[in-house]
Amino acid sequence: MRRPQLDIQLKTPEQIQKMRGAGLVVAAALAAMRDAVAPGVSTADLDAIAEKVIRDAGAIPSFKGYHGFPASICASVNEQVVHGIPRPEQVLAEGDLISLDCGAILEGWHGDAAITVGVGETDPALLKMAEVAEDAMWAGIAAAARGAANGRGRLTDISFNVEKAVRKAGRYGIVDGYGGHGIGTEMHQDPHVLNHGKPGKGVKLVPGLCLAIEPMITLGSPRTVELSDGWTVITRDRSMAAHVEHTMCLLEDGVWVTTAADGGRARLGDLVTAKQN
C-alpha cells in the first residue's frame, strides 16, 4: 500500500521573519500567564490574560474557534495531558502542575508554543518531569539544526533525540498518538512529528522547514483517554503529565526558534541562525 504524499510547505526567509512576529506574540502571552499562575487563579483567568496579550499585539488567537475549540489557550492541569478547556470553576491549588499551550496568528502566519509550570510549592518530582520534557524538546530542535547543516538530517532524527533524552533522564511515559507538526499559514501542517522512533526516516530536514516540536511525558503509563468534552486528554492511570512546545524554522545558516524570546540562543548557541533579529 502506498503511503499518502505529504504536503510540505517550505518558507522563505521573509516568511519566516513574519512567523517570528507571531512567535513573539505567543512568547509574550506565555510569559504573562507564567507570571499569573498562583493558587486561587482559574484557568479561565489565564485564558483571558493570554487573549488580551494576543489581541493587544494585533494578532488573533489561533486556538479560539479551531474545530469549535472555545478558548484562546489549552490549560491542562495535573493528569490532563493536552487540550484542556479553560473554565472559571477550575481553580489552581498549591502543588498543581499546569501546562499552558498557546497559539497566535499575525499577518496570516502562526506561532505555537507551550510551557509546564508548578503552582506555588510543587513536588520537585513534578518540576523535574517538566524539566525533562523541556530538555528533550531542545534535544530534538538541536538534532534538526545539525541534520539540516550537514545535509543528512531526516524527520525522525528529531523523534529519536527527543526519546533518547527522555529515556536517559528516567522512567517516564512518552505519550503516543500526539506530537509535533508542521506550521506556517496553518497551525497544523504536514509532517507529523512523533516524540519517539528510529532515526534516519521521513522527510529531509532542509532550510525553509518549520515545525512545532512538543514532547508530552508522564510519571506513569503513556496511555491516554479523551474526556466527554471531546477535547481534554488525560492519562489513563491518572498519573501527572507535562507538555512543552516551541516553533522552530530551519534556515541556511542555522535554526530559529521563533517562539523563544532569544530565538533559542541560550539553549542552542552557535546552532542558532546568525541572521535573526
Helices and strands as residue ranges (DSSP letters): H 13-36, H 43-56, E 60-61, G 66-68, E 73-77, E 80-82, E 97-106, E 109-118, H 124-150, H 155-169, E 173-174, E 180-182, E 189-193, E 210-213, E 216-218, E 224-226, E 233-235, E 241-243, E 246-251, E 254-257, H 265-268, G 269-271
